[in-house]
Every structure is written in C-alpha cells, then in structure tokens.
C-alpha cells in the first residue's frame, strides 16, 4: 500500500492485516525528492514485507533553484561550517523519526535509517548525536560532517559507495570507516567499482544483503554474555 502527501513524501505500508514490524526511513539527496529513493523503497518492501517505508521530502526548499528539497543549504558551505548546518537541521528530523516510531509502536532498534548523499550525512550524524535512535544506518554515497570522535554503540552502520564518485570521493568514507574501526564501532563498507555518485542498483542489492545477513555486534555480545570491547570492530556475518 503506497501513498503520497501534499509535499510528495512517499509511504509504503504492509498489506492490510499485516502487523508493522520494522520501520525504514529513507532520506534523499540535496535538491532531490522522495521519488529519487523509490528504487530503494521498493527493494526494501520486497525484502521486508512487514516493514513501513517512509520517504519524507527534505524539510527545506532547495536554495539552488528548481522544485527540489534539501536538509540543509550547501550555498557557501565549507568544511568548517558544515557541522553547524547539520546540527541546525537535525532537531526536526529527530522529531520526525520519533513520531514515526510512536505512530507504529516500534522500538528504536526496529528502525533503519537510509540516506543518499546529503541524506546519508543526516543519517550518519543523527546516530552520532543520538546513539541508537535507529538500530541500523545505511549510508549511500555519503560522508560525515566531520570524522567521528566516538562510534555509536547501539547502531550498526552500513556504508556503500561508488569508487568513481566525483562528488564525495570514496577516500572520505574509507577514512571514516577506518576511524570507526579504531573506535570499536559496528560498521561495514562496500565499494562498487565504476560507480559514481548515484543510488546504483548494485549498491541497493548489497545493502539488502547486509540488512538480511549481518548480525549486530551488540546482539552477538548479548548472546554470549560479553561485556567488553568487541574484537576488531566489524559486524559479524
């Protein structure tokens, strides 16, 4: 069951009579729209038929022209001012996520947040500021506003990137993943050769595999009764 709101957000809900067991929130890139995330939304629906898939429109009109939306402005953006812009945009998105969780009666651990480009920045930085607000983050062609100083302990991060990305070079997310490993975070990284800055079908397919097969380290530790730093920091699968 799919529906759209007046601002062109997209909702794909389970069939009538099916209980909602998972929540996926998908965030588009700067100047884009929820329609850009439809291939991912339909892949998620096919893989997780009891999930609610919400694709909101960016909360700000795109200030670069056209009818697109944005999460924060990139006009005059620098490495120095990017973190502040992300922080200013964050409260509205956090409120949206919490309202969606309350709407469906789901836990934070039942929530996955996926983003492309600027949407990936928002997803990654959200769980830096609010560890565990989502159990999983899937970041396509993204980056951090600044390299993480600590790793989320209650969120598993799946990083997916094109090796030929000219907008957000893959070296940036590889450096971030190395930092997460140093901080004993729970993350995976997949890089697709000959793929640029796009929500490529190969990356979508790999994200679904990660979601279906990776066991979060925190779950592994709980099952074994461990209360210690996980070894070499990566998701077990």
C-alpha positions in Angstrom: 0.0 0.0 0.0 1.6 3.3 -1.1 0.5 6.9 -0.6 1.9 10.4 -1.0 1.4 13.6 1.0 0.9 17.1 -0.4 4.7 17.6 -0.2 5.3 14.5 -2.2 6.5 12.3 0.6 6.1 8.6 0.0 4.7 5.9 2.3 4.8 2.2 1.5 3.0 0.2 4.2 2.3 -3.5 4.7 -0.8 -5.0 3.2 -4.0 -4.7 5.3 -3.9 -7.1 8.2 -0.1 -7.4 8.3 1.4 -6.0 11.5 4.1 -3.4 11.0 7.3 -4.9 12.5 10.0 -2.7 11.1 10.4 0.9 10.1 12.6 2.2 7.3 13.0 6.0 6.8 14.8 7.0 3.6 16.4 10.4 3.1 17.1 11.8 -0.4 20.0 14.0 -1.5 20.3 17.8 -1.8 18.0 19.2 -4.5 16.2 15.9 -4.8 12.8 14.5 -3.9 11.4 11.3 -2.4 10.9 9.9 -5.9 14.7 9.6 -6.1 14.6 7.0 -3.4 11.8 4.8 -5.0 14.2 2.1 -6.2 15.5 1.6 -2.7 12.0 1.9 -1.2 10.7 -0.9 -3.5 13.7 -3.1 -2.8 13.2 -2.7 0.9 9.5 -3.5 0.5 10.2 -6.7 -1.4 12.8 -7.9 1.1 10.8 -6.8 4.2 7.1 -7.0 3.5 6.1 -6.3 7.1 8.0 -3.0 7.2 6.7 0.5 6.9 8.8 2.5 4.5 8.6 6.3 4.8 10.3 8.7 2.4 9.9 12.3 3.5 10.7 15.3 1.5 13.6 17.4 2.7 12.2 19.9 5.2 13.7 23.0 3.3 13.1 24.1 -0.2 16.3 23.7 -2.3 18.0 27.1 -2.5 19.9 26.1 -5.6 16.9 26.6 -7.8 14.2 24.2 -9.0 11.5 22.3 -7.2 13.8 20.0 -5.2 14.2 19.9 -1.4 17.2 19.9 0.9 18.0 19.1 4.6 20.5 21.9 4.8 21.9 24.6 2.5 25.1 23.9 0.6 25.3 27.5 -0.6 28.7 28.8 0.6 29.4 25.5 2.5 32.8 24.7 3.8 34.4 22.0 5.9 34.2 24.4 8.8 30.6 25.4 8.7 29.1 22.1 7.5 28.8 20.6 11.1 26.8 23.6 12.3 24.4 23.4 9.4 23.8 19.7 10.0 23.3 20.4 13.7 20.7 23.1 13.0 18.8 20.8 10.7 18.9 17.8 13.0 16.1 18.5 15.6 13.3 18.5 13.0 14.5 15.2 11.6 14.9 13.6 15.0 11.4 14.6 15.8 10.1 13.1 12.6 11.9 9.8 13.4 10.5 9.7 16.9 7.0 10.5 15.7 7.1 7.7 13.2 8.3 5.2 15.8 5.4 6.3 18.1 2.9 6.1 15.2 3.8 2.4 14.5 4.6 1.5 18.1 8.1 0.4 17.2 11.3 0.5 19.1 14.4 2.4 18.1 16.1 -1.0 17.4 13.3 -1.8 14.9 14.2 1.3 12.9 16.6 1.6 10.0 17.6 5.0 8.6 18.9 5.1 5.0 20.2 8.1 3.2 21.8 9.1 -0.1 24.4 11.9 -0.3 23.1 14.7 1.9 20.6 12.3 3.3 23.4 10.0 4.2 25.2 12.8 6.1 22.0 13.4 8.1 21.6 9.7 8.9 25.2 9.2 10.0 25.2 12.4 12.1 21.9 11.6 13.7 23.2 8.5 15.3 26.4 10.3 16.3 24.2 12.8 18.3 21.5 10.2 19.3 23.2 6.8 19.6 20.7 4.0 19.0 17.8 6.2 17.7 17.9 3.8 14.8 19.3 0.3 15.0 20.7 0.5 11.5 22.0 3.2 9.3 22.6 2.6 5.6 24.6 5.4 4.0 24.9 5.6 0.2 27.4 8.0 -1.3 27.7 9.9 1.9 30.2 11.3 4.4 30.4 12.6 7.9 30.2 16.4 8.6 33.4 15.7 10.5 35.2 12.5 11.2 33.6 10.8 14.2 35.2 11.3 17.6 33.3 8.3 19.0 31.4 5.4 17.5 27.7 4.6 18.2 27.4 1.6 20.4 23.7 0.8 19.7 23.6 1.4 15.9 25.1 -0.7 13.1 26.4 1.3 10.2 26.4 0.1 6.6 28.5 2.3 4.3 28.0 1.9 0.5 29.9 4.0 -2.1 30.9 4.2 -5.7 34.7 4.0 -6.3 34.3 6.6 -9.1 32.2 9.1 -7.1 33.3 12.6 -8.1 31.1 14.4 -5.6 32.0 12.7 -2.4 35.2 10.8 -3.1 35.4 7.3 -1.7 38.5 8.1 0.2 36.5 10.1 2.6 34.1 7.3 3.7 37.0 4.9 3.8 38.8 7.2 6.2 35.6 7.4 8.3 35.2 3.6 8.4 38.8 3.2 9.5 38.2 5.7 12.3 35.0 3.8 13.3 37.2 0.6 13.5 39.7 2.4 15.7 36.8 3.4 17.9 35.4 -0.1 18.1 32.3 0.8 16.1 30.0 -1.7 14.4 30.3 -0.9 10.6 30.6 -2.5 7.2 31.8 -0.9 4.0 31.1 -1.9 0.4 32.6 -0.1 -2.6 31.4 -0.7 -6.2 33.9 -0.2 -9.0 33.0 2.0 -11.9 30.0 3.5 -10.0 29.8 7.3 -9.5 27.6 9.4 -7.2 24.4 7.5 -7.6 21.9 5.2 -5.9 23.2 2.3 -8.1 21.3 -1.0 -8.3 24.4 -2.9 -7.3 24.7 -0.8 -4.1 21.0 -1.3 -3.3 21.3 -5.0 -3.8 24.3 -5.1 -1.5 22.5 -3.0 1.2 19.6 -5.6 1.2 22.1 -8.4 1.7 23.8 -6.5 4.6 20.4 -5.9 6.2 19.4 -9.6 5.8 22.6 -11.3 6.9 24.6 -9.1 9.2 24.3 -9.7 13.0 25.0 -6.6 15.0 27.9 -7.0 17.3 25.8 -5.9 20.3 23.5 -8.8 19.7 26.4 -11.2 19.4 27.8 -9.9 22.7 24.5 -10.2 24.4 24.0 -13.7 23.3 27.5 -14.7 24.6 27.1 -12.6 27.8 30.0 -10.4 26.9 30.6 -7.0 28.3 33.8 -6.0 26.7 35.3 -4.2 23.8 34.4 -6.1 20.6 37.3 -7.6 18.6 38.5 -5.6 15.5 35.3 -3.7 15.4 33.3 -5.1 12.4 29.9 -6.5 12.0 29.9 -10.3 12.2 28.1 -12.2 9.5 
